[in-house]
Amino acid sequence: MKTQTAADVMTPEVLMVPEDMTVSELADFLTEHEITGAPVVDRKGKPVGVVSVTDIAAAHSGTEAVMRRGPHHEYFRSGEAATEMRGFHVEDDERQVAEIMTPTIFSVPEETPVAQIARTMIAGRIHRLLVTRKEKIVGIVTSLDLLSLLCDED
């Protein structure tokens, strides 16, 4: 039996956002694509960080709620996320994504075993890892992808 790797469980289509996108545009982008976060790239397409709805909420703490209804659930990606994300909107925030993102990239090579990916995510308390091949991004693995493996084993 072959040990599953990042290449086996990753999502190959990685939606990325430019660092100069506004926070309002980011909120709309995340809602439109029913995702809770994305890698951030510079003008040359080089990854420079990661941004999520948590970053948006933190940037707006002490101000009017960002979610119009329902609690914010960072762990969802689709299905229920679609319902939760419909209420997500930020008005008139012209700050750039670079101002609120986490300026760290967490990645693993595509041949990394799934168990190692899980340990990395737990140790770093992170919910998404970029998957690389020869230092190029070829996919993304989320905590939901790993949880899906548990269901597939039944």
Secondary structure, 3 states (H helix, E strand, C coil): CCCCEHHHHCECCCCCEECCCEHHHHHHHHHHHCCCEEEEECCCCCEEEEEEHHHHHHHCCCCCCCECCCCCCCCCCCCHHHHHHCCECCCCCCCEHHHHCECCCCEEECCCEHHHHHHHHHHHCCCEEEEEECCEEEEEEEHHHHHHHHHHHC
